[in-house]
Amino acid sequence: MRSQNVVISAPMSYTGSAKRLWRLTRLGPTWLRWALTIWLTVALVAVAWAAVTVWYVCAGWLMIPYRMIRRSQRRQRRDALALQERLTV
């Protein structure tokens, strides 16, 4: 279901960046997934977490109100998708 794949966490958070990048492991054939995609995804998550850490140290605390509004918008989008799925079943 599409509503279960919606990531609510902010892209510039540790959880949100990891969840978004981890979706790459669903692509491609099985052997390619293990050989390249998982290792590449782990490396990208490490790079993203380093960038998130720098972001938090430099200016992340200024964005708290904006992040709260955006999280609420993403949650509403997920809920709308779930409602649409329930109505079509």
Backbone as XML, in Angstrom:
<?xml version="1.0"?>
<chain id="A" units="angstrom">
  <residue number="1" name="MET">
    <atom name="N" x="0.844" y="-1.181" z="0.000"/>
    <atom name="CA" x="0.000" y="0.000" z="0.000"/>
    <atom name="C" x="0.886" y="1.240" z="0.000"/>
  </residue>
  <residue number="2" name="ARG">
    <atom name="N" x="0.458" y="2.218" z="-0.751"/>
    <atom name="CA" x="1.257" y="3.431" z="-0.881"/>
    <atom name="C" x="1.336" y="4.218" z="0.422"/>
  </residue>
  <residue number="3" name="SER">
    <atom name="N" x="0.283" y="4.205" z="1.224"/>
    <atom name="CA" x="0.297" y="4.994" z="2.451"/>
    <atom name="C" x="1.296" y="4.456" z="3.467"/>
  </residue>
  <residue number="4" name="GLN">
    <atom name="N" x="1.631" y="3.180" z="3.388"/>
    <atom name="CA" x="2.606" y="2.609" z="4.309"/>
    <atom name="C" x="4.028" y="2.964" z="3.920"/>
  </residue>
  <residue number="5" name="ASN">
    <atom name="N" x="4.239" y="3.415" z="2.682"/>
    <atom name="CA" x="5.566" y="3.779" z="2.215"/>
    <atom name="C" x="5.905" y="5.245" z="2.425"/>
  </residue>
  <residue number="6" name="VAL">
    <atom name="N" x="4.962" y="6.039" z="2.924"/>
    <atom name="CA" x="5.196" y="7.456" z="3.146"/>
    <atom name="C" x="6.082" y="7.625" z="4.370"/>
  </residue>
  <residue number="7" name="VAL">
    <atom name="N" x="7.161" y="8.385" z="4.196"/>
    <atom name="CA" x="8.082" y="8.660" z="5.302"/>
    <atom name="C" x="7.677" y="9.992" z="5.918"/>
  </residue>
  <residue number="8" name="ILE">
    <atom name="N" x="7.334" y="9.976" z="7.186"/>
    <atom name="CA" x="6.886" y="11.182" z="7.869"/>
    <atom name="C" x="8.064" y="11.981" z="8.409"/>
  </residue>
  <residue number="9" name="SER">
    <atom name="N" x="9.117" y="11.311" z="8.785"/>
    <atom name="CA" x="10.275" y="11.992" z="9.352"/>
    <atom name="C" x="10.880" y="12.968" z="8.348"/>
  </residue>
  <residue number="10" name="ALA">
    <atom name="N" x="11.431" y="14.052" z="8.851"/>
    <atom name="CA" x="12.018" y="15.085" z="7.992"/>
    <atom name="C" x="13.216" y="14.540" z="7.227"/>
  </residue>
  <residue number="11" name="PRO">
    <atom name="N" x="13.416" y="15.013" z="6.005"/>
    <atom name="CA" x="14.568" y="14.554" z="5.226"/>
    <atom name="C" x="15.900" y="14.912" z="5.876"/>
  </residue>
  <residue number="12" name="MET">
    <atom name="N" x="15.940" y="15.985" z="6.623"/>
    <atom name="CA" x="17.183" y="16.384" z="7.284"/>
    <atom name="C" x="17.220" y="15.891" z="8.732"/>
  </residue>
  <residue number="13" name="SER">
    <atom name="N" x="16.661" y="14.713" z="8.977"/>
    <atom name="CA" x="16.796" y="14.055" z="10.275"/>
    <atom name="C" x="17.471" y="12.715" z="10.037"/>
  </residue>
  <residue number="14" name="TYR">
    <atom name="N" x="18.009" y="12.147" z="11.083"/>
    <atom name="CA" x="18.704" y="10.869" z="10.934"/>
    <atom name="C" x="17.745" y="9.782" z="10.437"/>
  </residue>
  <residue number="15" name="THR">
    <atom name="N" x="16.597" y="9.690" z="11.064"/>
    <atom name="CA" x="15.632" y="8.661" z="10.686"/>
    <atom name="C" x="15.077" y="8.894" z="9.289"/>
  </residue>
  <residue number="16" name="GLY">
    <atom name="N" x="14.702" y="10.122" z="8.990"/>
    <atom name="CA" x="14.121" y="10.430" z="7.689"/>
    <atom name="C" x="15.085" y="10.199" z="6.547"/>
  </residue>
  <residue number="17" name="SER">
    <atom name="N" x="16.331" y="10.620" z="6.713"/>
    <atom name="CA" x="17.306" y="10.420" z="5.636"/>
    <atom name="C" x="17.591" y="8.936" z="5.440"/>
  </residue>
  <residue number="18" name="ALA">
    <atom name="N" x="17.694" y="8.184" z="6.525"/>
    <atom name="CA" x="17.964" y="6.747" z="6.402"/>
    <atom name="C" x="16.792" y="6.021" z="5.755"/>
  </residue>
  <residue number="19" name="LYS">
    <atom name="N" x="15.566" y="6.347" z="6.137"/>
    <atom name="CA" x="14.399" y="5.678" z="5.550"/>
    <atom name="C" x="14.283" y="5.971" z="4.068"/>
  </residue>
  <residue number="20" name="ARG">
    <atom name="N" x="14.540" y="7.213" z="3.682"/>
    <atom name="CA" x="14.439" y="7.567" z="2.270"/>
    <atom name="C" x="15.523" y="6.877" z="1.451"/>
  </residue>
  <residue number="21" name="LEU">
    <atom name="N" x="16.726" y="6.826" z="1.966"/>
    <atom name="CA" x="17.812" y="6.165" z="1.236"/>
    <atom name="C" x="17.648" y="4.651" z="1.247"/>
  </residue>
  <residue number="22" name="TRP">
    <atom name="N" x="17.099" y="4.106" z="2.303"/>
    <atom name="CA" x="16.949" y="2.649" z="2.387"/>
    <atom name="C" x="15.937" y="2.126" z="1.370"/>
  </residue>
  <residue number="23" name="ARG">
    <atom name="N" x="15.072" y="3.007" z="0.864"/>
    <atom name="CA" x="14.133" y="2.592" z="-0.170"/>
    <atom name="C" x="14.858" y="2.163" z="-1.445"/>
  </residue>
  <residue number="24" name="LEU">
    <atom name="N" x="16.115" y="2.574" z="-1.608"/>
    <atom name="CA" x="16.890" y="2.164" z="-2.779"/>
    <atom name="C" x="17.111" y="0.662" z="-2.813"/>
  </residue>
  <residue number="25" name="THR">
    <atom name="N" x="17.054" y="-0.004" z="-1.669"/>
    <atom name="CA" x="17.313" y="-1.445" z="-1.639"/>
    <atom name="C" x="16.179" y="-2.235" z="-2.275"/>
  </residue>
  <residue number="26" name="ARG">
    <atom name="N" x="15.061" y="-1.607" z="-2.539"/>
    <atom name="CA" x="13.939" y="-2.311" z="-3.170"/>
    <atom name="C" x="14.081" y="-2.366" z="-4.681"/>
  </residue>
  <residue number="27" name="LEU">
    <atom name="N" x="15.104" y="-1.739" z="-5.221"/>
    <atom name="CA" x="15.280" y="-1.680" z="-6.672"/>
    <atom name="C" x="16.170" y="-2.810" z="-7.159"/>
  </residue>
  <residue number="28" name="GLY">
    <atom name="N" x="15.946" y="-3.221" z="-8.373"/>
    <atom name="CA" x="16.844" y="-4.158" z="-9.042"/>
    <atom name="C" x="16.678" y="-5.602" z="-8.621"/>
  </residue>
  <residue number="29" name="PRO">
    <atom name="N" x="17.405" y="-6.495" z="-9.344"/>
    <atom name="CA" x="17.349" y="-7.927" z="-9.021"/>
    <atom name="C" x="18.045" y="-8.240" z="-7.694"/>
  </residue>
  <residue number="30" name="THR">
    <atom name="N" x="17.813" y="-9.420" z="-7.178"/>
    <atom name="CA" x="18.307" y="-9.796" z="-5.859"/>
    <atom name="C" x="19.821" y="-9.740" z="-5.764"/>
  </residue>
  <residue number="31" name="TRP">
    <atom name="N" x="20.538" y="-10.300" z="-6.728"/>
    <atom name="CA" x="22.006" y="-10.324" z="-6.645"/>
    <atom name="C" x="22.576" y="-8.916" z="-6.698"/>
  </residue>
  <residue number="32" name="LEU">
    <atom name="N" x="21.967" y="-8.052" z="-7.508"/>
    <atom name="CA" x="22.434" y="-6.674" z="-7.590"/>
    <atom name="C" x="22.144" y="-5.933" z="-6.291"/>
  </residue>
  <residue number="33" name="ARG">
    <atom name="N" x="21.007" y="-6.250" z="-5.701"/>
    <atom name="CA" x="20.626" y="-5.619" z="-4.438"/>
    <atom name="C" x="21.677" y="-5.879" z="-3.370"/>
  </residue>
  <residue number="34" name="TRP">
    <atom name="N" x="22.135" y="-7.107" z="-3.263"/>
    <atom name="CA" x="23.124" y="-7.443" z="-2.236"/>
    <atom name="C" x="24.512" y="-6.949" z="-2.598"/>
  </residue>
  <residue number="35" name="ALA">
    <atom name="N" x="24.854" y="-7.042" z="-3.856"/>
    <atom name="CA" x="26.213" y="-6.707" z="-4.268"/>
    <atom name="C" x="26.485" y="-5.213" z="-4.244"/>
  </residue>
  <residue number="36" name="LEU">
    <atom name="N" x="25.545" y="-4.421" z="-4.677"/>
    <atom name="CA" x="25.819" y="-3.005" z="-4.847"/>
    <atom name="C" x="24.912" y="-2.113" z="-4.026"/>
  </residue>
  <residue number="37" name="THR">
    <atom name="N" x="23.642" y="-2.365" z="-4.087"/>
    <atom name="CA" x="22.683" y="-1.418" z="-3.546"/>
    <atom name="C" x="22.775" y="-1.268" z="-2.038"/>
  </residue>
  <residue number="38" name="ILE">
    <atom name="N" x="22.879" y="-2.356" z="-1.317"/>
    <atom name="CA" x="22.920" y="-2.245" z="0.142"/>
    <atom name="C" x="24.189" y="-1.533" z="0.605"/>
  </residue>
  <residue number="39" name="TRP">
    <atom name="N" x="25.326" y="-1.891" z="0.027"/>
    <atom name="CA" x="26.573" y="-1.223" z="0.430"/>
    <atom name="C" x="26.559" y="0.241" z="0.040"/>
  </residue>
  <residue number="40" name="LEU">
    <atom name="N" x="26.025" y="0.536" z="-1.128"/>
    <atom name="CA" x="25.916" y="1.924" z="-1.557"/>
    <atom name="C" x="24.962" y="2.695" z="-0.649"/>
  </residue>
  <residue number="41" name="THR">
    <atom name="N" x="23.861" y="2.079" z="-0.293"/>
    <atom name="CA" x="22.891" y="2.730" z="0.585"/>
    <atom name="C" x="23.484" y="2.996" z="1.960"/>
  </residue>
  <residue number="42" name="VAL">
    <atom name="N" x="24.209" y="2.044" z="2.502"/>
    <atom name="CA" x="24.848" y="2.241" z="3.812"/>
    <atom name="C" x="25.845" y="3.394" z="3.745"/>
  </residue>
  <residue number="43" name="ALA">
    <atom name="N" x="26.605" y="3.461" z="2.663"/>
    <atom name="CA" x="27.560" y="4.560" z="2.503"/>
    <atom name="C" x="26.833" y="5.895" z="2.383"/>
  </residue>
  <residue number="44" name="LEU">
    <atom name="N" x="25.742" y="5.913" z="1.616"/>
    <atom name="CA" x="24.969" y="7.146" z="1.472"/>
    <atom name="C" x="24.330" y="7.573" z="2.790"/>
  </residue>
  <residue number="45" name="VAL">
    <atom name="N" x="23.871" y="6.616" z="3.584"/>
    <atom name="CA" x="23.299" y="6.943" z="4.895"/>
    <atom name="C" x="24.373" y="7.566" z="5.786"/>
  </residue>
  <residue number="46" name="ALA">
    <atom name="N" x="25.576" y="7.025" z="5.758"/>
    <atom name="CA" x="26.673" y="7.593" z="6.563"/>
    <atom name="C" x="26.970" y="9.025" z="6.136"/>
  </residue>
  <residue number="47" name="VAL">
    <atom name="N" x="27.006" y="9.263" z="4.830"/>
    <atom name="CA" x="27.255" y="10.623" z="4.325"/>
    <atom name="C" x="26.100" y="11.544" z="4.710"/>
  </residue>
  <residue number="48" name="ALA">
    <atom name="N" x="24.876" y="11.056" z="4.572"/>
    <atom name="CA" x="23.709" y="11.875" z="4.922"/>
    <atom name="C" x="23.705" y="12.211" z="6.412"/>
  </residue>
  <residue number="49" name="TRP">
    <atom name="N" x="24.069" y="11.247" z="7.255"/>
    <atom name="CA" x="24.095" y="11.518" z="8.691"/>
    <atom name="C" x="25.177" y="12.526" z="9.043"/>
  </residue>
  <residue number="50" name="ALA">
    <atom name="N" x="26.291" y="12.491" z="8.353"/>
    <atom name="CA" x="27.326" y="13.500" z="8.587"/>
    <atom name="C" x="26.805" y="14.883" z="8.195"/>
  </residue>
  <residue number="51" name="ALA">
    <atom name="N" x="26.098" y="14.958" z="7.061"/>
    <atom name="CA" x="25.525" y="16.235" z="6.631"/>
    <atom name="C" x="24.452" y="16.713" z="7.606"/>
  </residue>
  <residue number="52" name="VAL">
    <atom name="N" x="23.637" y="15.799" z="8.106"/>
    <atom name="CA" x="22.601" y="16.165" z="9.077"/>
    <atom name="C" x="23.234" y="16.689" z="10.358"/>
  </residue>
  <residue number="53" name="THR">
    <atom name="N" x="24.306" y="16.061" z="10.797"/>
    <atom name="CA" x="24.994" y="16.522" z="12.004"/>
    <atom name="C" x="25.534" y="17.937" z="11.814"/>
  </residue>
  <residue number="54" name="VAL">
    <atom name="N" x="26.154" y="18.198" z="10.672"/>
    <atom name="CA" x="26.649" y="19.550" z="10.391"/>
    <atom name="C" x="25.490" y="20.526" z="10.338"/>
  </residue>
  <residue number="55" name="TRP">
    <atom name="N" x="24.389" y="20.109" z="9.727"/>
    <atom name="CA" x="23.212" y="20.971" z="9.630"/>
    <atom name="C" x="22.679" y="21.322" z="11.014"/>
  </residue>
  <residue number="56" name="TYR">
    <atom name="N" x="22.540" y="20.320" z="11.882"/>
    <atom name="CA" x="22.029" y="20.584" z="13.225"/>
    <atom name="C" x="22.943" y="21.525" z="14.004"/>
  </residue>
  <residue number="57" name="VAL">
    <atom name="N" x="24.226" y="21.333" z="13.877"/>
    <atom name="CA" x="25.177" y="22.176" z="14.618"/>
    <atom name="C" x="25.110" y="23.610" z="14.118"/>
  </residue>
  <residue number="58" name="CYS">
    <atom name="N" x="25.002" y="23.797" z="12.810"/>
    <atom name="CA" x="25.050" y="25.143" z="12.240"/>
    <atom name="C" x="23.722" y="25.893" z="12.316"/>
  </residue>
  <residue number="59" name="ALA">
    <atom name="N" x="22.643" y="25.295" z="11.824"/>
    <atom name="CA" x="21.412" y="26.089" z="11.699"/>
    <atom name="C" x="20.139" y="25.305" z="11.949"/>
  </residue>
  <residue number="60" name="GLY">
    <atom name="N" x="20.230" y="24.066" z="12.341"/>
    <atom name="CA" x="19.035" y="23.249" z="12.480"/>
    <atom name="C" x="18.052" y="23.755" z="13.511"/>
  </residue>
  <residue number="61" name="TRP">
    <atom name="N" x="18.531" y="24.323" z="14.577"/>
    <atom name="CA" x="17.624" y="24.769" z="15.634"/>
    <atom name="C" x="16.769" y="25.946" z="15.191"/>
  </residue>
  <residue number="62" name="LEU">
    <atom name="N" x="17.179" y="26.665" z="14.156"/>
    <atom name="CA" x="16.370" y="27.776" z="13.649"/>
    <atom name="C" x="15.149" y="27.288" z="12.873"/>
  </residue>
  <residue number="63" name="MET">
    <atom name="N" x="15.185" y="26.041" z="12.439"/>
    <atom name="CA" x="14.145" y="25.509" z="11.570"/>
    <atom name="C" x="13.072" y="24.719" z="12.317"/>
  </residue>
  <residue number="64" name="ILE">
    <atom name="N" x="13.060" y="24.725" z="13.620"/>
    <atom name="CA" x="12.117" y="23.907" z="14.386"/>
    <atom name="C" x="10.659" y="24.213" z="14.032"/>
  </residue>
  <residue number="65" name="PRO">
    <atom name="N" x="10.230" y="25.473" z="13.969"/>
    <atom name="CA" x="8.821" y="25.714" z="13.604"/>
    <atom name="C" x="8.490" y="25.221" z="12.195"/>
  </residue>
  <residue number="66" name="TYR">
    <atom name="N" x="9.382" y="25.447" z="11.248"/>
    <atom name="CA" x="9.150" y="24.999" z="9.875"/>
    <atom name="C" x="9.050" y="23.479" z="9.808"/>
  </residue>
  <residue number="67" name="ARG">
    <atom name="N" x="9.925" y="22.778" z="10.520"/>
    <atom name="CA" x="9.912" y="21.322" z="10.499"/>
    <atom name="C" x="8.629" y="20.773" z="11.103"/>
  </residue>
  <residue number="68" name="MET">
    <atom name="N" x="8.093" y="21.428" z="12.123"/>
    <atom name="CA" x="6.842" y="20.969" z="12.720"/>
    <atom name="C" x="5.690" y="21.104" z="11.729"/>
  </residue>
  <residue number="69" name="ILE">
    <atom name="N" x="5.664" y="22.198" z="10.978"/>
    <atom name="CA" x="4.607" y="22.399" z="9.982"/>
    <atom name="C" x="4.737" y="21.368" z="8.868"/>
  </residue>
  <residue number="70" name="ARG">
    <atom name="N" x="5.940" y="21.160" z="8.367"/>
    <atom name="CA" x="6.147" y="20.195" z="7.284"/>
    <atom name="C" x="5.804" y="18.777" z="7.721"/>
  </residue>
  <residue number="71" name="ARG">
    <atom name="N" x="6.139" y="18.421" z="8.950"/>
    <atom name="CA" x="5.817" y="17.077" z="9.435"/>
    <atom name="C" x="4.302" y="16.881" z="9.462"/>
  </residue>
  <residue number="72" name="SER">
    <atom name="N" x="3.594" y="17.900" z="9.884"/>
    <atom name="CA" x="2.137" y="17.820" z="9.908"/>
    <atom name="C" x="1.579" y="17.671" z="8.494"/>
  </residue>
  <residue number="73" name="GLN">
    <atom name="N" x="2.178" y="18.345" z="7.515"/>
    <atom name="CA" x="1.720" y="18.212" z="6.132"/>
    <atom name="C" x="1.969" y="16.802" z="5.606"/>
  </residue>
  <residue number="74" name="ARG">
    <atom name="N" x="3.139" y="16.232" z="5.907"/>
    <atom name="CA" x="3.435" y="14.871" z="5.455"/>
    <atom name="C" x="2.496" y="13.871" z="6.120"/>
  </residue>
  <residue number="75" name="ARG">
    <atom name="N" x="2.181" y="14.079" z="7.372"/>
    <atom name="CA" x="1.264" y="13.187" z="8.075"/>
    <atom name="C" x="-0.138" y="13.266" z="7.474"/>
  </residue>
  <residue number="76" name="GLN">
    <atom name="N" x="-0.580" y="14.468" z="7.138"/>
    <atom name="CA" x="-1.888" y="14.629" z="6.509"/>
    <atom name="C" x="-1.928" y="13.950" z="5.142"/>
  </residue>
  <residue number="77" name="ARG">
    <atom name="N" x="-0.832" y="14.032" z="4.388"/>
    <atom name="CA" x="-0.780" y="13.373" z="3.078"/>
    <atom name="C" x="-0.867" y="11.861" z="3.235"/>
  </residue>
  <residue number="78" name="ARG">
    <atom name="N" x="-0.160" y="11.313" z="4.232"/>
    <atom name="CA" x="-0.222" y="9.874" z="4.477"/>
    <atom name="C" x="-1.634" y="9.455" z="4.872"/>
  </residue>
  <residue number="79" name="ASP">
    <atom name="N" x="-2.259" y="10.229" z="5.733"/>
    <atom name="CA" x="-3.616" y="9.907" z="6.166"/>
    <atom name="C" x="-4.603" y="9.983" z="5.007"/>
  </residue>
  <residue number="80" name="ALA">
    <atom name="N" x="-4.425" y="10.955" z="4.106"/>
    <atom name="CA" x="-5.301" y="11.070" z="2.941"/>
    <atom name="C" x="-5.118" y="9.867" z="2.019"/>
  </residue>
  <residue number="81" name="LEU">
    <atom name="N" x="-3.883" y="9.414" z="1.837"/>
    <atom name="CA" x="-3.639" y="8.224" z="1.015"/>
    <atom name="C" x="-4.279" y="6.989" z="1.639"/>
  </residue>
  <residue number="82" name="ALA">
    <atom name="N" x="-4.157" y="6.862" z="2.957"/>
    <atom name="CA" x="-4.758" y="5.715" z="3.638"/>
    <atom name="C" x="-6.278" y="5.725" z="3.510"/>
  </residue>
  <residue number="83" name="LEU">
    <atom name="N" x="-6.868" y="6.897" z="3.633"/>
    <atom name="CA" x="-8.319" y="7.025" z="3.487"/>
    <atom name="C" x="-8.740" y="6.659" z="2.066"/>
  </residue>
  <residue number="84" name="GLN">
    <atom name="N" x="-7.988" y="7.139" z="1.091"/>
    <atom name="CA" x="-8.306" y="6.824" z="-0.300"/>
    <atom name="C" x="-8.196" y="5.319" z="-0.557"/>
  </residue>
  <residue number="85" name="GLU">
    <atom name="N" x="-7.207" y="4.664" z="0.034"/>
    <atom name="CA" x="-7.060" y="3.216" z="-0.116"/>
    <atom name="C" x="-8.223" y="2.470" z="0.525"/>
  </residue>
  <residue number="86" name="ARG">
    <atom name="N" x="-8.662" y="2.942" z="1.692"/>
    <atom name="CA" x="-9.791" y="2.277" z="2.361"/>
    <atom name="C" x="-11.078" y="2.455" z="1.563"/>
  </residue>
  <residue number="87" name="LEU">
    <atom name="N" x="-11.245" y="3.605" z="0.942"/>
    <atom name="CA" x="-12.466" y="3.840" z="0.175"/>
    <atom name="C" x="-12.505" y="3.069" z="-1.132"/>
  </residue>
  <residue number="88" name="THR">
    <atom name="N" x="-11.342" y="2.755" z="-1.708"/>
    <atom name="CA" x="-11.310" y="2.043" z="-2.976"/>
    <atom name="C" x="-11.369" y="0.536" z="-2.797"/>
  </residue>
  <residue number="89" name="VAL">
    <atom name="N" x="-11.145" y="0.050" z="-1.596"/>
    <atom name="CA" x="-11.151" y="-1.418" z="-1.371"/>
    <atom name="C" x="-12.537" y="-1.924" z="-1.211"/>
  </residue>
</chain>
